[in-house]
Structures are given as C-alpha cells and as structure tokens.
Amino acid sequence: MSEHYRLKTLPAWPRHVLLDDRLAPVRHQQINPQYRLVTLHAPELARAARPGQFLMVTAWDLSSRQLTVLPRPMAVSAADADSGLVDFVYRIIGRGTRLMAAEAETISAAGPLGRGYDLPGAGHVLMLGRGVGMPSLAFAANRLVAAGVDVCLIASSRDAESSLAVTEVVGNALDSTVRVLDSDGTSDPLLLESRLCRRFDAVPPATILVCGSRRLTNLAVRLSQRWNIPVQVSVEQKMACGMGYCHGCVLDARPDCDGDLVCLQGPVFAASATAPEVVQPRPNPPEAHSVDCAHARVV
C-alpha cells in the first residue's frame, strides 16, 4: 500500500543516556513461537524511561563472549520505578536474535534513547499496533491507564498464535485491548476503519498513536483527518549505534524530514496527510498546417 502521509519532527527531549552492563536477566521467557520477553533489574533506567523510547542491547554468553558485533535496538515495553524493572520484547528473526534466545546469559543495555510519545492527560487515546510495534504502545497504554485516561489499543497480528495482546506484554491495559487478525479478516484496514468510525465518530479520541505497520499509519492519518486530531507514529528502523554517530537510520526522504535520524529526532514523529498530487494537463501539440499521413515518419 502506498504511503499518503508525511512525518515531521516533534520538539526534542533532553537526553541522558545510561549504561547498565552485563545484567543477568530477571526473566527471559518465550511468549509465543516468535517472541521473547526480557526483564532487567536496572533501577536508573526504570526511573528514566518514557513510553516510545528504546534501548540498545548487547547479549553475552556464559563465557562472556559478545554474541553480536553490533547492539540491537529494543523498544521499552515496561518500566517500573518502584521495582527498578525494565522490560523489552524481541522477535526471533535473524542470527543475532536467535543467539540471544539460545545463549544469552547477561545483557548490556544503553538508554533510554530517542524521542517518545507525548501522552495526553485526559480524553480518550486510540492506539494501532502490530508485531514488534506493540511493545512501545503497551508501555504507553499502561502509563495512560494508570493515570486514568481511557485507552483503546488495537492489536493486529497474522493470527492468534503470533499476537502480542497478552498479559505479559500489555499488562493492565489488556482489558482495553482489541485483537484483530489476518486469519479471520478482522485486521483488514478498510473494515477496521469502518469499525472505528462507528465507535468514535460521536466522541473522537484526543490523539492516535501507531507503531508497527505502514498500513495502520495510513489508516491513522485518514482517521485523524476525519476527526481533526493529531497522530504520532513510532518508526521502525535498523540501527547500528542508536546515538546518532553512524547515520545509519536516516529517515526515508520525505518533505520536512530529509536527513532526520530515527534514533535522535525519533523514533516518534508527527504524521499528517500529504497534499493530493496535482497532475498538470499536458499542453496540446502545435497544429500543423498540413500533414501527409502517407509520408509521416514514426521516430
């Protein structure tokens, strides 16, 4: 599906990066065949992390061998200042994450990094998430639920087995979560759009947060036009350092965003609809005084 939105940077956040080195996970469990959940005891990180931010994570095996050359970006899915616990969820998709799942004994985490979501203090918040986009939204949803803000979290996935709409991820926001699936057709963007319009047309949400799918971002922008509300999208991008040194996570060139780094200016950006493309009519060719078709030459 083509993109009909543009991304703009939001006001920068103060940056204070912490490093917790070689932490033994409090929990490293399988959620479903594709995803694992890691919990670290990192009190300073837990106090500092805000929804939408991420960690750069490096795993080490039992012999203190670094399992990957470069760290991996992982969205914070939960952070509790009282317990000092920080969670992240990862998908087993390549060599690095397979090694982390099989051999990680300790984990180093640098963060919190990036510019996260601006959360409203009142009203209703609609969230649209899919796949590895769900953890950052889960963190935001739990913060909002704890503050007494109404939340509707749409959790899209291929099927029920791969869904992250589970207590281990969404926590106290589970009662506010609606699961939609490819397998039964409920995740279809047009059907979902109709369903959300019926629910929210009378009293629209204050804002929309979205992560994990460009189709859902397109849907969020269409709804934002209908309801005249803002959209914040968390952009997924491969990263090598997470701190702006390598410039490996430059945002796709779009109006007002060319050159922005997802790790610094993002990962959360404001999304808005692009102006419809204006097709200029072609000028009519000059009229010939006379044309002898029998002798015309095709070039």
Summary of the structure (lengths in Angstrom):
residues: 299
radius of gyration: 22.9
end to end distance: 37.2
largest distance: 89.2
contacts: 967
relative contact order: 0.17
helix: 24%
strand: 31%
